[in-house]
Amino acid sequence: MDKFLPFRKWLNLTFGFGANGMLYANDMSNINQNLSPYRQYFIGIDFDITTIKSKSKLLNALIYVVNMVKLPAPTLEISQGKIKGHLFYF
C-alpha cells in the first residue's frame, strides 16, 4: 500500500515540519539575536493529479509539472503547544 488514504488514488495524507525564528543551530543563539525560535509540525492532505490520464502528451507533461507544486489544502499546524487549523496552506 503506497497511500495512507487508499479510498482515492489522488488523495493522500501528508506530514511535514518546519521552523520559525531559527537562523542558528541552537535556541540560545537565536534568542540572543532577539528571535523567538519554535518548531512546527504539519498534518494535511495532498492531491496527486498525476492519476489523471490523457492521450495528449502536452497535457500529461503539464499535469506532471503542476503536480510538483503543492496545491493549497486544509492543514493542521502543531506548534508552541497549540493546534491551529488552516483552510488553505502551502
Jmol script that loads the backbone (N, CA, C; Angstrom):
load data "model"
ATOM      1  N   MET A   1       0.853  -1.172   0.000  1.00  0.00           N
ATOM      2  CA  MET A   1       0.000   0.000   0.000  1.00  0.00           C
ATOM      3  C   MET A   1       0.897   1.233   0.000  1.00  0.00           C
ATOM      4  N   ASP A   2       0.752   2.086  -0.975  1.00  0.00           N
ATOM      5  CA  ASP A   2       1.610   3.260  -1.079  1.00  0.00           C
ATOM      6  C   ASP A   2       0.912   4.541  -0.655  1.00  0.00           C
ATOM      7  N   LYS A   3      -0.309   4.479  -0.199  1.00  0.00           N
ATOM      8  CA  LYS A   3      -1.063   5.665   0.210  1.00  0.00           C
ATOM      9  C   LYS A   3      -1.660   5.441   1.597  1.00  0.00           C
ATOM     10  N   PHE A   4      -1.765   6.516   2.381  1.00  0.00           N
ATOM     11  CA  PHE A   4      -2.409   6.423   3.685  1.00  0.00           C
ATOM     12  C   PHE A   4      -3.926   6.375   3.557  1.00  0.00           C
ATOM     13  N   LEU A   5      -4.450   7.030   2.531  1.00  0.00           N
ATOM     14  CA  LEU A   5      -5.892   7.062   2.302  1.00  0.00           C
ATOM     15  C   LEU A   5      -6.206   6.305   1.017  1.00  0.00           C
ATOM     16  N   PRO A   6      -6.335   4.985   1.100  1.00  0.00           N
ATOM     17  CA  PRO A   6      -6.459   4.181  -0.119  1.00  0.00           C
ATOM     18  C   PRO A   6      -7.792   4.282  -0.830  1.00  0.00           C
ATOM     19  N   PHE A   7      -8.775   5.014  -0.284  1.00  0.00           N
ATOM     20  CA  PHE A   7     -10.077   5.055  -0.943  1.00  0.00           C
ATOM     21  C   PHE A   7     -10.080   5.972  -2.159  1.00  0.00           C
ATOM     22  N   ARG A   8      -9.114   6.830  -2.319  1.00  0.00           N
ATOM     23  CA  ARG A   8      -8.970   7.663  -3.513  1.00  0.00           C
ATOM     24  C   ARG A   8      -7.505   7.666  -3.913  1.00  0.00           C
ATOM     25  N   LYS A   9      -7.222   7.354  -5.161  1.00  0.00           N
ATOM     26  CA  LYS A   9      -5.836   7.319  -5.614  1.00  0.00           C
ATOM     27  C   LYS A   9      -5.203   8.701  -5.642  1.00  0.00           C
ATOM     28  N   TRP A  10      -5.995   9.743  -5.827  1.00  0.00           N
ATOM     29  CA  TRP A  10      -5.471  11.088  -5.987  1.00  0.00           C
ATOM     30  C   TRP A  10      -5.345  11.845  -4.671  1.00  0.00           C
ATOM     31  N   LEU A  11      -5.762  11.245  -3.548  1.00  0.00           N
ATOM     32  CA  LEU A  11      -5.756  11.905  -2.255  1.00  0.00           C
ATOM     33  C   LEU A  11      -4.805  11.192  -1.305  1.00  0.00           C
ATOM     34  N   ASN A  12      -3.966  11.958  -0.607  1.00  0.00           N
ATOM     35  CA  ASN A  12      -3.011  11.352   0.301  1.00  0.00           C
ATOM     36  C   ASN A  12      -2.868  12.207   1.552  1.00  0.00           C
ATOM     37  N   LEU A  13      -2.513  11.590   2.654  1.00  0.00           N
ATOM     38  CA  LEU A  13      -2.243  12.269   3.901  1.00  0.00           C
ATOM     39  C   LEU A  13      -0.765  12.619   3.941  1.00  0.00           C
ATOM     40  N   THR A  14      -0.441  13.867   4.317  1.00  0.00           N
ATOM     41  CA  THR A  14       0.956  14.298   4.332  1.00  0.00           C
ATOM     42  C   THR A  14       1.360  14.759   5.720  1.00  0.00           C
ATOM     43  N   PHE A  15       2.637  14.598   6.006  1.00  0.00           N
ATOM     44  CA  PHE A  15       3.237  15.060   7.250  1.00  0.00           C
ATOM     45  C   PHE A  15       4.425  15.933   6.890  1.00  0.00           C
ATOM     46  N   GLY A  16       4.632  16.989   7.677  1.00  0.00           N
ATOM     47  CA  GLY A  16       5.765  17.861   7.418  1.00  0.00           C
ATOM     48  C   GLY A  16       6.203  18.566   8.688  1.00  0.00           C
ATOM     49  N   PHE A  17       7.321  19.243   8.593  1.00  0.00           N
ATOM     50  CA  PHE A  17       7.811  20.008   9.731  1.00  0.00           C
ATOM     51  C   PHE A  17       8.484  21.268   9.226  1.00  0.00           C
ATOM     52  N   GLY A  18       8.609  22.238  10.100  1.00  0.00           N
ATOM     53  CA  GLY A  18       9.239  23.491   9.744  1.00  0.00           C
ATOM     54  C   GLY A  18       9.786  24.163  10.986  1.00  0.00           C
ATOM     55  N   ALA A  19      10.367  25.320  10.800  1.00  0.00           N
ATOM     56  CA  ALA A  19      10.931  26.086  11.896  1.00  0.00           C
ATOM     57  C   ALA A  19      10.666  27.555  11.642  1.00  0.00           C
ATOM     58  N   ASN A  20      10.481  28.287  12.712  1.00  0.00           N
ATOM     59  CA  ASN A  20      10.255  29.714  12.601  1.00  0.00           C
ATOM     60  C   ASN A  20      11.187  30.424  13.576  1.00  0.00           C
ATOM     61  N   GLY A  21      11.813  31.507  13.143  1.00  0.00           N
ATOM     62  CA  GLY A  21      12.716  32.257  14.002  1.00  0.00           C
ATOM     63  C   GLY A  21      14.019  31.550  14.282  1.00  0.00           C
ATOM     64  N   MET A  22      14.461  30.693  13.383  1.00  0.00           N
ATOM     65  CA  MET A  22      15.701  29.942  13.597  1.00  0.00           C
ATOM     66  C   MET A  22      16.715  30.266  12.503  1.00  0.00           C
ATOM     67  N   LEU A  23      17.743  30.979  12.898  1.00  0.00           N
ATOM     68  CA  LEU A  23      18.851  31.250  11.985  1.00  0.00           C
ATOM     69  C   LEU A  23      20.085  30.438  12.357  1.00  0.00           C
ATOM     70  N   TYR A  24      20.161  30.032  13.614  1.00  0.00           N
ATOM     71  CA  TYR A  24      21.319  29.313  14.132  1.00  0.00           C
ATOM     72  C   TYR A  24      20.913  27.923  14.581  1.00  0.00           C
ATOM     73  N   ALA A  25      21.907  27.076  14.850  1.00  0.00           N
ATOM     74  CA  ALA A  25      21.645  25.676  15.161  1.00  0.00           C
ATOM     75  C   ALA A  25      21.065  25.454  16.550  1.00  0.00           C
ATOM     76  N   ASN A  26      21.296  26.367  17.474  1.00  0.00           N
ATOM     77  CA  ASN A  26      20.749  26.159  18.816  1.00  0.00           C
ATOM     78  C   ASN A  26      19.867  27.328  19.223  1.00  0.00           C
ATOM     79  N   ASP A  27      18.960  27.047  20.154  1.00  0.00           N
ATOM     80  CA  ASP A  27      17.957  28.035  20.548  1.00  0.00           C
ATOM     81  C   ASP A  27      18.567  29.266  21.212  1.00  0.00           C
ATOM     82  N   MET A  28      19.602  29.080  22.034  1.00  0.00           N
ATOM     83  CA  MET A  28      20.181  30.236  22.740  1.00  0.00           C
ATOM     84  C   MET A  28      20.785  31.244  21.772  1.00  0.00           C
ATOM     85  N   SER A  29      21.421  30.791  20.720  1.00  0.00           N
ATOM     86  CA  SER A  29      21.976  31.713  19.716  1.00  0.00           C
ATOM     87  C   SER A  29      20.866  32.511  19.051  1.00  0.00           C
ATOM     88  N   ASN A  30      19.749  31.873  18.788  1.00  0.00           N
ATOM     89  CA  ASN A  30      18.601  32.558  18.196  1.00  0.00           C
ATOM     90  C   ASN A  30      17.996  33.573  19.166  1.00  0.00           C
ATOM     91  N   ILE A  31      17.861  33.180  20.417  1.00  0.00           N
ATOM     92  CA  ILE A  31      17.295  34.075  21.428  1.00  0.00           C
ATOM     93  C   ILE A  31      18.210  35.282  21.640  1.00  0.00           C
ATOM     94  N   ASN A  32      19.531  35.067  21.616  1.00  0.00           N
ATOM     95  CA  ASN A  32      20.486  36.171  21.763  1.00  0.00           C
ATOM     96  C   ASN A  32      20.371  37.176  20.619  1.00  0.00           C
ATOM     97  N   GLN A  33      19.849  36.762  19.479  1.00  0.00           N
ATOM     98  CA  GLN A  33      19.641  37.654  18.330  1.00  0.00           C
ATOM     99  C   GLN A  33      18.211  38.215  18.303  1.00  0.00           C
ATOM    100  N   ASN A  34      17.525  38.132  19.447  1.00  0.00           N
ATOM    101  CA  ASN A  34      16.142  38.626  19.590  1.00  0.00           C
ATOM    102  C   ASN A  34      15.153  37.909  18.680  1.00  0.00           C
ATOM    103  N   LEU A  35      15.383  36.640  18.459  1.00  0.00           N
ATOM    104  CA  LEU A  35      14.453  35.814  17.696  1.00  0.00           C
ATOM    105  C   LEU A  35      13.686  34.922  18.663  1.00  0.00           C
ATOM    106  N   SER A  36      12.516  34.499  18.278  1.00  0.00           N
ATOM    107  CA  SER A  36      11.706  33.580  19.086  1.00  0.00           C
ATOM    108  C   SER A  36      11.590  32.259  18.335  1.00  0.00           C
ATOM    109  N   PRO A  37      12.557  31.349  18.517  1.00  0.00           N
ATOM    110  CA  PRO A  37      12.555  30.112  17.733  1.00  0.00           C
ATOM    111  C   PRO A  37      11.507  29.112  18.211  1.00  0.00           C
ATOM    112  N   TYR A  38      10.854  28.481  17.255  1.00  0.00           N
ATOM    113  CA  TYR A  38       9.964  27.368  17.581  1.00  0.00           C
ATOM    114  C   TYR A  38       9.821  26.459  16.366  1.00  0.00           C
ATOM    115  N   ARG A  39       9.501  25.212  16.663  1.00  0.00           N
ATOM    116  CA  ARG A  39       9.333  24.197  15.629  1.00  0.00           C
ATOM    117  C   ARG A  39       7.857  24.057  15.300  1.00  0.00           C
ATOM    118  N   GLN A  40       7.592  23.659  14.060  1.00  0.00           N
ATOM    119  CA  GLN A  40       6.222  23.480  13.598  1.00  0.00           C
ATOM    120  C   GLN A  40       6.088  22.091  12.976  1.00  0.00           C
ATOM    121  N   TYR A  41       4.969  21.460  13.215  1.00  0.00           N
ATOM    122  CA  TYR A  41       4.661  20.165  12.607  1.00  0.00           C
ATOM    123  C   TYR A  41       3.315  20.306  11.903  1.00  0.00           C
ATOM    124  N   PHE A  42       3.211  19.679  10.745  1.00  0.00           N
ATOM    125  CA  PHE A  42       2.017  19.827   9.924  1.00  0.00           C
ATOM    126  C   PHE A  42       1.446  18.466   9.545  1.00  0.00           C
ATOM    127  N   ILE A  43       0.122  18.385   9.531  1.00  0.00           N
ATOM    128  CA  ILE A  43      -0.598  17.223   9.017  1.00  0.00           C
ATOM    129  C   ILE A  43      -1.632  17.779   8.044  1.00  0.00           C
ATOM    130  N   GLY A  44      -1.597  17.303   6.816  1.00  0.00           N
ATOM    131  CA  GLY A  44      -2.524  17.828   5.820  1.00  0.00           C
ATOM    132  C   GLY A  44      -2.850  16.797   4.766  1.00  0.00           C
ATOM    133  N   ILE A  45      -3.527  17.267   3.744  1.00  0.00           N
ATOM    134  CA  ILE A  45      -3.835  16.393   2.623  1.00  0.00           C
ATOM    135  C   ILE A  45      -3.096  16.906   1.393  1.00  0.00           C
ATOM    136  N   ASP A  46      -2.826  15.998   0.496  1.00  0.00           N
ATOM    137  CA  ASP A  46      -2.116  16.327  -0.729  1.00  0.00           C
ATOM    138  C   ASP A  46      -2.850  15.666  -1.886  1.00  0.00           C
ATOM    139  N   PHE A  47      -2.868  16.347  -3.001  1.00  0.00           N
ATOM    140  CA  PHE A  47      -3.537  15.840  -4.191  1.00  0.00           C
ATOM    141  C   PHE A  47      -2.496  15.347  -5.186  1.00  0.00           C
ATOM    142  N   ASP A  48      -2.665  14.127  -5.666  1.00  0.00           N
ATOM    143  CA  ASP A  48      -1.772  13.569  -6.686  1.00  0.00           C
ATOM    144  C   ASP A  48      -2.515  13.598  -8.015  1.00  0.00           C
ATOM    145  N   ILE A  49      -2.329  14.687  -8.758  1.00  0.00           N
ATOM    146  CA  ILE A  49      -3.082  14.835 -10.005  1.00  0.00           C
ATOM    147  C   ILE A  49      -2.480  14.037 -11.156  1.00  0.00           C
ATOM    148  N   THR A  50      -1.353  13.354 -10.915  1.00  0.00           N
ATOM    149  CA  THR A  50      -0.792  12.509 -11.974  1.00  0.00           C
ATOM    150  C   THR A  50      -1.653  11.285 -12.235  1.00  0.00           C
ATOM    151  N   THR A  51      -2.633  11.035 -11.386  1.00  0.00           N
ATOM    152  CA  THR A  51      -3.548   9.919 -11.636  1.00  0.00           C
ATOM    153  C   THR A  51      -4.522  10.250 -12.768  1.00  0.00           C
ATOM    154  N   ILE A  52      -4.581  11.527 -13.164  1.00  0.00           N
ATOM    155  CA  ILE A  52      -5.397  11.931 -14.312  1.00  0.00           C
ATOM    156  C   ILE A  52      -4.626  11.554 -15.566  1.00  0.00           C
ATOM    157  N   LYS A  53      -5.196  10.737 -16.382  1.00  0.00           N
ATOM    158  CA  LYS A  53      -4.523  10.278 -17.600  1.00  0.00           C
ATOM    159  C   LYS A  53      -5.171  10.908 -18.826  1.00  0.00           C
ATOM    160  N   SER A  54      -4.334  11.224 -19.788  1.00  0.00           N
ATOM    161  CA  SER A  54      -4.806  11.832 -21.021  1.00  0.00           C
ATOM    162  C   SER A  54      -4.037  11.217 -22.194  1.00  0.00           C
ATOM    163  N   LYS A  55      -4.614  11.297 -23.354  1.00  0.00           N
ATOM    164  CA  LYS A  55      -3.918  10.823 -24.551  1.00  0.00           C
ATOM    165  C   LYS A  55      -2.955  11.887 -25.085  1.00  0.00           C
ATOM    166  N   SER A  56      -3.121  13.120 -24.606  1.00  0.00           N
ATOM    167  CA  SER A  56      -2.277  14.231 -25.052  1.00  0.00           C
ATOM    168  C   SER A  56      -0.963  14.256 -24.270  1.00  0.00           C
ATOM    169  N   LYS A  57       0.152  14.188 -24.980  1.00  0.00           N
ATOM    170  CA  LYS A  57       1.460  14.253 -24.335  1.00  0.00           C
ATOM    171  C   LYS A  57       1.680  15.617 -23.695  1.00  0.00           C
ATOM    172  N   LEU A  58       1.165  16.664 -24.328  1.00  0.00           N
ATOM    173  CA  LEU A  58       1.307  18.011 -23.782  1.00  0.00           C
ATOM    174  C   LEU A  58       0.552  18.142 -22.456  1.00  0.00           C
ATOM    175  N   LEU A  59      -0.663  17.656 -22.402  1.00  0.00           N
ATOM    176  CA  LEU A  59      -1.450  17.714 -21.176  1.00  0.00           C
ATOM    177  C   LEU A  59      -0.816  16.867 -20.070  1.00  0.00           C
ATOM    178  N   ASN A  60      -0.323  15.695 -20.411  1.00  0.00           N
ATOM    179  CA  ASN A  60       0.359  14.849 -19.433  1.00  0.00           C
ATOM    180  C   ASN A  60       1.606  15.537 -18.887  1.00  0.00           C
ATOM    181  N   ALA A  61       2.356  16.221 -19.742  1.00  0.00           N
ATOM    182  CA  ALA A  61       3.540  16.953 -19.298  1.00  0.00           C
ATOM    183  C   ALA A  61       3.133  18.104 -18.377  1.00  0.00           C
ATOM    184  N   LEU A  62       2.063  18.804 -18.710  1.00  0.00           N
ATOM    185  CA  LEU A  62       1.574  19.901 -17.881  1.00  0.00           C
ATOM    186  C   LEU A  62       1.117  19.388 -16.513  1.00  0.00           C
ATOM    187  N   ILE A  63       0.416  18.279 -16.487  1.00  0.00           N
ATOM    188  CA  ILE A  63      -0.022  17.673 -15.230  1.00  0.00           C
ATOM    189  C   ILE A  63       1.188  17.283 -14.391  1.00  0.00           C
ATOM    190  N   TYR A  64       2.202  16.724 -15.021  1.00  0.00           N
ATOM    191  CA  TYR A  64       3.420  16.324 -14.310  1.00  0.00           C
ATOM    192  C   TYR A  64       4.090  17.529 -13.646  1.00  0.00           C
ATOM    193  N   VAL A  65       4.191  18.644 -14.368  1.00  0.00           N
ATOM    194  CA  VAL A  65       4.837  19.843 -13.839  1.00  0.00           C
ATOM    195  C   VAL A  65       3.996  20.464 -12.731  1.00  0.00           C
ATOM    196  N   VAL A  66       2.690  20.564 -12.928  1.00  0.00           N
ATOM    197  CA  VAL A  66       1.814  21.154 -11.921  1.00  0.00           C
ATOM    198  C   VAL A  66       1.818  20.306 -10.646  1.00  0.00           C
ATOM    199  N   ASN A  67       1.955  19.006 -10.772  1.00  0.00           N
ATOM    200  CA  ASN A  67       1.959  18.116  -9.613  1.00  0.00           C
ATOM    201  C   ASN A  67       3.183  18.332  -8.720  1.00  0.00           C
ATOM    202  N   MET A  68       4.231  18.969  -9.239  1.00  0.00           N
ATOM    203  CA  MET A  68       5.428  19.235  -8.433  1.00  0.00           C
ATOM    204  C   MET A  68       5.183  20.319  -7.390  1.00  0.00           C
ATOM    205  N   VAL A  69       4.158  21.141  -7.601  1.00  0.00           N
ATOM    206  CA  VAL A  69       3.824  22.214  -6.669  1.00  0.00           C
ATOM    207  C   VAL A  69       2.695  21.731  -5.777  1.00  0.00           C
ATOM    208  N   LYS A  70       2.852  21.928  -4.466  1.00  0.00           N
ATOM    209  CA  LYS A  70       1.791  21.520  -3.554  1.00  0.00           C
ATOM    210  C   LYS A  70       0.606  22.463  -3.708  1.00  0.00           C
ATOM    211  N   LEU A  71      -0.540  21.889  -3.977  1.00  0.00           N
ATOM    212  CA  LEU A  71      -1.757  22.678  -4.090  1.00  0.00           C
ATOM    213  C   LEU A  71      -2.251  23.049  -2.693  1.00  0.00           C
ATOM    214  N   PRO A  72      -2.769  24.245  -2.502  1.00  0.00           N
ATOM    215  CA  PRO A  72      -3.273  24.635  -1.183  1.00  0.00           C
ATOM    216  C   PRO A  72      -4.376  23.687  -0.714  1.00  0.00           C
ATOM    217  N   ALA A  73      -4.278  23.274   0.546  1.00  0.00           N
ATOM    218  CA  ALA A  73      -5.246  22.325   1.088  1.00  0.00           C
ATOM    219  C   ALA A  73      -5.387  22.549   2.591  1.00  0.00           C
ATOM    220  N   PRO A  74      -6.447  22.029   3.193  1.00  0.00           N
ATOM    221  CA  PRO A  74      -6.589  22.135   4.645  1.00  0.00           C
ATOM    222  C   PRO A  74      -5.437  21.435   5.369  1.00  0.00           C
ATOM    223  N   THR A  75      -4.942  22.091   6.424  1.00  0.00           N
ATOM    224  CA  THR A  75      -3.778  21.589   7.156  1.00  0.00           C
ATOM    225  C   THR A  75      -3.917  21.889   8.637  1.00  0.00           C
ATOM    226  N   LEU A  76      -3.419  20.979   9.464  1.00  0.00           N
ATOM    227  CA  LEU A  76      -3.315  21.218  10.897  1.00  0.00           C
ATOM    228  C   LEU A  76      -1.866  21.548  11.225  1.00  0.00           C
ATOM    229  N   GLU A  77      -1.646  22.608  11.978  1.00  0.00           N
ATOM    230  CA  GLU A  77      -0.303  23.002  12.418  1.00  0.00           C
ATOM    231  C   GLU A  77      -0.210  22.784  13.920  1.00  0.00           C
ATOM    232  N   ILE A  78       0.833  22.087  14.348  1.00  0.00           N
ATOM    233  CA  ILE A  78       1.094  21.866  15.760  1.00  0.00           C
ATOM    234  C   ILE A  78       2.385  22.606  16.095  1.00  0.00           C
ATOM    235  N   SER A  79       2.278  23.655  16.929  1.00  0.00           N
ATOM    236  CA  SER A  79       3.458  24.420  17.320  1.00  0.00           C
ATOM    237  C   SER A  79       3.186  25.146  18.624  1.00  0.00           C
ATOM    238  N   GLN A  80       4.215  25.337  19.405  1.00  0.00           N
ATOM    239  CA  GLN A  80       4.148  26.045  20.674  1.00  0.00           C
ATOM    240  C   GLN A  80       3.048  25.495  21.578  1.00  0.00           C
ATOM    241  N   GLY A  81       2.857  24.182  21.543  1.00  0.00           N
ATOM    242  CA  GLY A  81       1.867  23.535  22.396  1.00  0.00           C
ATOM    243  C   GLY A  81       0.421  23.751  21.980  1.00  0.00           C
ATOM    244  N   LYS A  82       0.198  24.273  20.786  1.00  0.00           N
ATOM    245  CA  LYS A  82      -1.159  24.546  20.302  1.00  0.00           C
ATOM    246  C   LYS A  82      -1.384  23.862  18.958  1.00  0.00           C
ATOM    247  N   ILE A  83      -2.645  23.621  18.646  1.00  0.00           N
ATOM    248  CA  ILE A  83      -3.027  23.092  17.346  1.00  0.00           C
ATOM    249  C   ILE A  83      -3.851  24.161  16.642  1.00  0.00           C
ATOM    250  N   LYS A  84      -3.423  24.494  15.435  1.00  0.00           N
ATOM    251  CA  LYS A  84      -4.101  25.533  14.661  1.00  0.00           C
ATOM    252  C   LYS A  84      -4.486  24.954  13.307  1.00  0.00           C
ATOM    253  N   GLY A  85      -5.695  25.213  12.882  1.00  0.00           N
ATOM    254  CA  GLY A  85      -6.151  24.751  11.576  1.00  0.00           C
ATOM    255  C   GLY A  85      -6.019  25.837  10.522  1.00  0.00           C
ATOM    256  N   HIS A  86      -5.616  25.450   9.330  1.00  0.00           N
ATOM    257  CA  HIS A  86      -5.530  26.354   8.188  1.00  0.00           C
ATOM    258  C   HIS A  86      -6.442  25.809   7.091  1.00  0.00           C
ATOM    259  N   LEU A  87      -7.306  26.668   6.570  1.00  0.00           N
ATOM    260  CA  LEU A  87      -8.205  26.237   5.496  1.00  0.00           C
ATOM    261  C   LEU A  87      -7.429  25.959   4.214  1.00  0.00           C
ATOM    262  N   PHE A  88      -6.512  26.850   3.878  1.00  0.00           N
ATOM    263  CA  PHE A  88      -5.621  26.655   2.722  1.00  0.00           C
ATOM    264  C   PHE A  88      -4.196  26.899   3.162  1.00  0.00           C
ATOM    265  N   TYR A  89      -3.304  25.945   2.935  1.00  0.00           N
ATOM    266  CA  TYR A  89      -1.913  26.075   3.339  1.00  0.00           C
ATOM    267  C   TYR A  89      -1.037  25.443   2.282  1.00  0.00           C
ATOM    268  N   PHE A  90       0.094  26.056   2.003  1.00  0.00           N
ATOM    269  CA  PHE A  90       1.026  25.514   1.004  1.00  0.00           C
ATOM    270  C   PHE A  90       2.005  24.601   1.672  1.00  0.00           C
TER     271      PHE A  90
END
end "model"
wireframe off; spacefill off
backbone 0.3
color backbone group
